Amino acid sequence: MSRRIEAEPETLAEGMKSTLDEVIRVIKRKIQDDPENSDRIRSILNNKYHREKVQELSEDGCESFLKEIRNL
């Protein structure tokens, strides 16, 4: 049940784009370290932030999400 977490940075403000780029880098690194992190990250995004995609997060939500997934 692996689904990719995608973002469309070209449609976002520059500051948000850089934050999303960082989120995506961290997500990729976390999944490489432990493939089970994919489900953990998806669960956090869906259950805590009530979003299907990272680009649906507000800028503050994106920064909070980033801090949370770094702690996995």
TORSETI-118253 format. One record per residue: x, y, z of N, C-alpha, C in turn. Coordinates in pm, 1 decimal, m for minus. Layout:
% TORSETI-118253
<n_X=X | n_Y=Y | n_Z=Z | ca_X=X | ca_Y=Y | ca_Z=Z | c_X=X | c_Y=Y | c_Z=Z>
...
This chain:
% TORSETI-118253
<n_X=82.7 | n_Y=m119.3 | n_Z=0.0 | ca_X=0.0 | ca_Y=0.0 | ca_Z=0.0 | c_X=86.9 | c_Y=125.4 | c_Z=0.0>
<n_X=192.2 | n_Y=121.4 | n_Z=m69.8 | ca_X=282.0 | ca_Y=234.9 | ca_Z=m74.2 | c_X=230.6 | c_Y=338.2 | c_Z=m174.3>
<n_X=207.7 | n_Y=458.3 | n_Z=m125.3 | ca_X=167.6 | ca_Y=568.7 | ca_Z=m211.7 | c_X=271.6 | c_Y=677.1 | c_Z=m197.4>
<n_X=304.8 | n_Y=739.7 | n_Z=m308.9 | ca_X=405.4 | ca_Y=844.5 | ca_Z=m304.0 | c_X=348.1 | c_Y=971.6 | c_Z=m245.1>
<n_X=429.0 | n_Y=1039.6 | n_Z=m168.8 | ca_X=393.1 | ca_Y=1169.9 | ca_Z=m114.9 | c_X=452.4 | c_Y=1271.1 | c_Z=m211.0>
<n_X=366.4 | n_Y=1343.0 | n_Z=m280.3 | ca_X=414.4 | ca_Y=1432.1 | ca_Z=m385.4 | c_X=376.6 | c_Y=1576.6 | c_Z=m356.9>
<n_X=451.4 | n_Y=1663.3 | n_Z=m415.6 | ca_X=425.0 | ca_Y=1806.4 | ca_Z=m406.3 | c_X=444.0 | c_Y=1867.3 | c_Z=m543.5>
<n_X=378.1 | n_Y=1976.8 | n_Z=m565.3 | ca_X=390.5 | ca_Y=2049.6 | ca_Z=m690.9 | c_X=447.9 | c_Y=2186.9 | c_Z=m661.7>
<n_X=579.5 | n_Y=2196.7 | n_Z=m636.5 | ca_X=639.7 | ca_Y=2321.9 | ca_Z=m590.2 | c_X=628.6 | c_Y=2437.4 | c_Z=m688.7>
<n_X=613.2 | n_Y=2410.3 | n_Z=m817.5 | ca_X=607.0 | ca_Y=2520.6 | ca_Z=m912.9 | c_X=482.0 | c_Y=2606.8 | c_Z=m896.1>
<n_X=381.4 | n_Y=2557.2 | n_Z=m824.0 | ca_X=258.4 | ca_Y=2633.3 | ca_Z=m805.3 | c_X=255.4 | c_Y=2706.6 | c_Z=m671.5>
<n_X=366.1 | n_Y=2705.7 | n_Z=m598.6 | ca_X=369.0 | ca_Y=2760.9 | ca_Z=m464.5 | c_X=460.9 | c_Y=2882.1 | c_Z=m454.7>
<n_X=440.5 | n_Y=2959.7 | n_Z=m349.1 | ca_X=527.8 | ca_Y=3073.3 | ca_Z=m321.7 | c_X=669.7 | c_Y=3022.9 | c_Z=m296.6>
<n_X=768.3 | n_Y=3106.3 | n_Z=m321.7 | ca_X=908.8 | ca_Y=3065.5 | ca_Z=m312.5 | c_X=945.7 | c_Y=3011.0 | c_Z=m174.7>
<n_X=904.9 | n_Y=3076.3 | n_Z=m66.8 | ca_X=937.0 | ca_Y=3028.1 | ca_Z=67.3 | c_X=875.9 | c_Y=2892.3 | c_Z=94.3>
<n_X=753.8 | n_Y=2874.9 | n_Z=51.0 | ca_X=686.1 | ca_Y=2747.1 | ca_Z=69.8 | c_X=752.0 | c_Y=2638.9 | c_Z=m15.4>
<n_X=797.8 | n_Y=2676.1 | n_Z=m133.6 | ca_X=864.3 | ca_Y=2581.0 | ca_Z=m223.3 | c_X=989.2 | c_Y=2525.3 | c_Z=m156.7>
<n_X=1068.9 | n_Y=2611.8 | n_Z=m96.1 | ca_X=1190.9 | ca_Y=2564.3 | ca_Z=m31.9 | c_X=1158.0 | c_Y=2476.3 | c_Z=88.5>
<n_X=1052.2 | n_Y=2507.7 | n_Z=161.7 | ca_X=1011.2 | ca_Y=2425.6 | ca_Z=274.5 | c_X=964.9 | c_Y=2288.7 | c_Z=225.4>
<n_X=885.6 | n_Y=2286.1 | n_Z=118.5 | ca_X=840.0 | ca_Y=2159.5 | ca_Z=62.5 | c_X=956.6 | c_Y=2077.7 | c_Z=8.8>
<n_X=1052.7 | n_Y=2143.5 | n_Z=m54.1 | ca_X=1171.5 | ca_Y=2073.0 | ca_Z=m103.0 | c_X=1243.6 | c_Y=2005.0 | c_Z=12.8>
<n_X=1256.2 | n_Y=2073.3 | n_Z=124.1 | ca_X=1321.4 | ca_Y=2017.2 | ca_Z=241.8 | c_X=1239.6 | c_Y=1900.3 | c_Z=297.2>
<n_X=1107.8 | n_Y=1914.8 | n_Z=303.7 | ca_X=1021.2 | ca_Y=1806.9 | ca_Z=350.9 | c_X=1041.3 | c_Y=1682.7 | c_Z=264.5>
<n_X=1043.7 | n_Y=1700.6 | n_Z=134.2 | ca_X=1059.7 | ca_Y=1588.4 | ca_Z=42.2 | c_X=1196.0 | c_Y=1521.9 | c_Z=60.7>
<n_X=1300.7 | n_Y=1601.6 | n_Z=78.5 | ca_X=1434.3 | ca_Y=1544.8 | ca_Z=103.1 | c_X=1435.7 | c_Y=1461.4 | c_Z=231.5>
<n_X=1373.3 | n_Y=1515.1 | n_Z=336.6 | ca_X=1370.1 | ca_Y=1443.7 | ca_Z=464.3 | c_X=1287.0 | c_Y=1316.2 | c_Z=451.2>
<n_X=1173.7 | n_Y=1323.7 | n_Z=384.2 | ca_X=1090.2 | ca_Y=1205.3 | ca_Z=363.4 | c_X=1168.5 | c_Y=1096.9 | c_Z=291.1>
<n_X=1236.5 | n_Y=1133.5 | n_Z=183.5 | ca_X=1314.2 | ca_Y=1035.1 | ca_Z=107.5 | c_X=1421.4 | c_Y=970.6 | c_Z=193.5>
<n_X=1492.2 | n_Y=1052.4 | n_Z=271.6 | ca_X=1598.3 | ca_Y=1001.1 | ca_Z=357.4 | c_X=1541.3 | c_Y=907.3 | c_Z=464.5>
<n_X=1429.9 | n_Y=946.3 | n_Z=524.4 | ca_X=1368.7 | ca_Y=864.1 | ca_Z=628.9 | c_X=1321.2 | c_Y=730.1 | c_Z=573.9>
<n_X=1266.0 | n_Y=730.4 | n_Z=453.2 | ca_X=1218.3 | ca_Y=606.3 | ca_Z=391.4 | c_X=1336.2 | c_Y=518.3 | c_Z=351.1>
<n_X=1445.3 | n_Y=578.8 | n_Z=306.5 | ca_X=1564.9 | ca_Y=500.2 | ca_Z=274.9 | c_X=1622.1 | c_Y=434.8 | c_Z=400.9>
<n_X=1620.4 | n_Y=508.3 | n_Z=510.8 | ca_X=1671.1 | ca_Y=455.5 | ca_Z=638.1 | c_X=1585.3 | c_Y=340.0 | c_Z=689.5>
<n_X=1454.1 | n_Y=353.8 | n_Z=672.7 | ca_X=1360.3 | ca_Y=251.4 | ca_Z=720.1 | c_X=1234.2 | c_Y=258.7 | c_Z=634.1>
<n_X=1213.9 | n_Y=162.3 | n_Z=545.8 | ca_X=1097.4 | ca_Y=165.7 | ca_Z=457.2 | c_X=963.2 | c_Y=173.9 | c_Z=529.8>
<n_X=958.0 | n_Y=128.3 | n_Z=655.3 | ca_X=833.1 | ca_Y=138.4 | ca_Z=731.5 | c_X=798.5 | c_Y=282.9 | c_Z=765.2>
<n_X=894.5 | n_Y=372.4 | n_Z=754.4 | ca_X=866.9 | ca_Y=514.1 | ca_Z=777.6 | c_X=767.0 | c_Y=569.1 | c_Z=676.4>
<n_X=757.0 | n_Y=507.1 | n_Z=561.1 | ca_X=659.4 | ca_Y=551.9 | ca_Z=460.9 | c_X=518.9 | c_Y=550.0 | c_Z=519.7>
<n_X=482.8 | n_Y=439.6 | n_Z=584.5 | ca_X=350.6 | ca_Y=429.3 | ca_Z=646.6 | c_X=336.7 | c_Y=523.6 | c_Z=765.4>
<n_X=443.8 | n_Y=539.9 | n_Z=840.3 | ca_X=440.1 | ca_Y=630.7 | ca_Z=955.5 | c_X=417.5 | c_Y=775.4 | c_Z=909.9>
<n_X=490.4 | n_Y=814.9 | n_Z=807.1 | ca_X=478.9 | ca_Y=951.5 | ca_Z=755.2 | c_X=339.5 | c_Y=974.3 | c_Z=698.5>
<n_X=289.7 | n_Y=877.8 | n_Z=621.5 | ca_X=154.5 | ca_Y=887.6 | ca_Z=564.5 | c_X=52.0 | c_Y=900.2 | c_Z=675.8>
<n_X=69.1 | n_Y=822.1 | n_Z=782.1 | ca_X=m24.0 | ca_Y=826.4 | ca_Z=894.0 | c_X=m23.8 | c_Y=963.4 | c_Z=961.9>
<n_X=94.1 | n_Y=1018.7 | n_Z=983.4 | ca_X=103.1 | ca_Y=1152.3 | ca_Z=1044.4 | c_X=33.6 | c_Y=1254.5 | c_Z=955.7>
<n_X=62.8 | n_Y=1251.3 | n_Z=827.1 | ca_X=3.9 | ca_Y=1347.0 | ca_Z=733.7 | c_X=m147.9 | c_Y=1334.5 | c_Z=731.2>
<n_X=m197.9 | n_Y=1211.6 | n_Z=724.0 | ca_X=m342.4 | ca_Y=1189.3 | ca_Z=713.8 | c_X=m415.2 | c_Y=1211.4 | c_Z=845.7>
<n_X=m362.5 | n_Y=1156.3 | n_Z=953.2 | ca_X=m435.7 | ca_Y=1154.9 | ca_Z=1079.9 | c_X=m416.3 | c_Y=1279.6 | c_Z=1165.4>
<n_X=m297.8 | n_Y=1333.9 | n_Z=1166.0 | ca_X=m274.4 | ca_Y=1452.5 | ca_Z=1248.1 | c_X=m305.0 | c_Y=1581.4 | c_Z=1171.7>
<n_X=m264.8 | n_Y=1585.3 | n_Z=1044.0 | ca_X=m281.2 | ca_Y=1708.0 | ca_Z=965.5 | c_X=m402.6 | c_Y=1703.1 | c_Z=873.1>
<n_X=m465.5 | n_Y=1586.6 | n_Z=863.8 | ca_X=m586.4 | ca_Y=1568.0 | ca_Z=782.6 | c_X=m565.0 | c_Y=1610.2 | c_Z=637.7>
<n_X=m451.4 | n_Y=1568.5 | n_Z=583.1 | ca_X=m415.1 | ca_Y=1600.6 | ca_Z=444.9 | c_X=m375.3 | c_Y=1472.8 | c_Z=372.8>
<n_X=m397.2 | n_Y=1471.6 | n_Z=242.0 | ca_X=m355.5 | ca_Y=1359.5 | ca_Z=158.1 | c_X=m219.2 | c_Y=1386.4 | c_Z=95.6>
<n_X=m187.9 | n_Y=1513.1 | n_Z=70.7 | ca_X=m63.5 | ca_Y=1550.2 | ca_Z=3.8 | c_X=8.5 | c_Y=1657.7 | c_Z=84.0>
<n_X=138.6 | n_Y=1654.7 | n_Z=76.2 | ca_X=220.4 | ca_Y=1752.2 | ca_Z=148.4 | c_X=187.7 | c_Y=1894.3 | c_Z=103.7>
<n_X=163.2 | n_Y=1914.5 | n_Z=m26.4 | ca_X=137.9 | ca_Y=2050.0 | ca_Z=m74.5 | c_X=6.0 | c_Y=2108.2 | c_Z=m23.7>
<n_X=m76.3 | n_Y=2026.5 | n_Z=39.1 | ca_X=m200.9 | ca_Y=2076.3 | ca_Z=97.8 | c_X=m178.5 | c_Y=2141.2 | c_Z=235.0>
<n_X=m60.2 | n_Y=2124.4 | n_Z=291.5 | ca_X=m29.0 | ca_Y=2183.4 | ca_Z=421.2 | c_X=m8.1 | c_Y=2333.5 | c_Z=408.9>
<n_X=m45.5 | n_Y=2406.8 | n_Z=513.3 | ca_X=m12.4 | ca_Y=2548.4 | ca_Z=519.8 | c_X=137.9 | c_Y=2560.0 | c_Z=544.2>
<n_X=192.1 | n_Y=2677.8 | n_Z=532.4 | ca_X=335.6 | ca_Y=2695.2 | ca_Z=555.9 | c_X=372.3 | c_Y=2656.4 | c_Z=699.1>
<n_X=291.7 | n_Y=2700.3 | n_Z=795.9 | ca_X=317.4 | ca_Y=2663.5 | ca_Z=935.5 | c_X=301.4 | c_Y=2513.5 | c_Z=956.4>
<n_X=199.0 | n_Y=2455.6 | n_Z=894.9 | ca_X=177.3 | ca_Y=2311.8 | ca_Z=905.5 | c_X=291.1 | c_Y=2234.1 | c_Z=844.1>
<n_X=343.5 | n_Y=2285.5 | n_Z=734.6 | ca_X=454.6 | ca_Y=2220.3 | ca_Z=665.7 | c_X=578.5 | c_Y=2219.9 | c_Z=754.4>
<n_X=606.3 | n_Y=2329.4 | n_Z=819.0 | ca_X=722.3 | ca_Y=2338.3 | ca_Z=907.6 | c_X=704.9 | c_Y=2247.3 | c_Z=1029.1>
<n_X=583.9 | n_Y=2241.8 | n_Z=1083.1 | ca_X=555.3 | ca_Y=2154.7 | ca_Z=1196.2 | c_X=568.0 | c_Y=2007.5 | c_Z=1155.6>
<n_X=515.2 | n_Y=1973.7 | n_Z=1038.6 | ca_X=524.7 | ca_Y=1838.2 | ca_Z=984.0 | c_X=670.5 | c_Y=1799.1 | c_Z=964.7>
<n_X=750.0 | n_Y=1890.8 | n_Z=913.1 | ca_X=892.8 | ca_Y=1865.5 | ca_Z=891.3 | c_X=962.2 | c_Y=1832.7 | c_Z=1023.1>
<n_X=936.1 | n_Y=1911.1 | n_Z=1125.9 | ca_X=996.6 | ca_Y=1885.2 | ca_Z=1256.8 | c_X=956.2 | c_Y=1747.6 | c_Z=1308.4>
<n_X=830.6 | n_Y=1712.8 | n_Z=1288.5 | ca_X=780.7 | ca_Y=1585.8 | ca_Z=1338.3 | c_X=844.1 | c_Y=1466.8 | c_Z=1265.2>
<n_X=855.1 | n_Y=1474.1 | n_Z=1134.7 | ca_X=911.4 | ca_Y=1359.7 | ca_Z=1062.2 | c_X=1062.6 | c_Y=1348.6 | c_Z=1082.3>
<n_X=1127.1 | n_Y=1458.8 | n_Z=1114.0 | ca_X=1270.1 | ca_Y=1450.5 | ca_Z=1145.9 | c_X=1295.0 | c_Y=1369.3 | c_Z=1272.0>
<n_X=1195.3 | n_Y=1362.9 | n_Z=1359.0 | ca_X=1209.0 | ca_Y=1289.0 | ca_Z=1484.8 | c_X=1180.4 | c_Y=1139.6 | c_Z=1471.6>
<n_X=1143.3 | n_Y=1094.1 | n_Z=1353.4 | ca_X=1117.7 | ca_Y=950.2 | ca_Z=1333.8 | c_X=1246.5 | c_Y=871.9 | c_Z=1343.0>
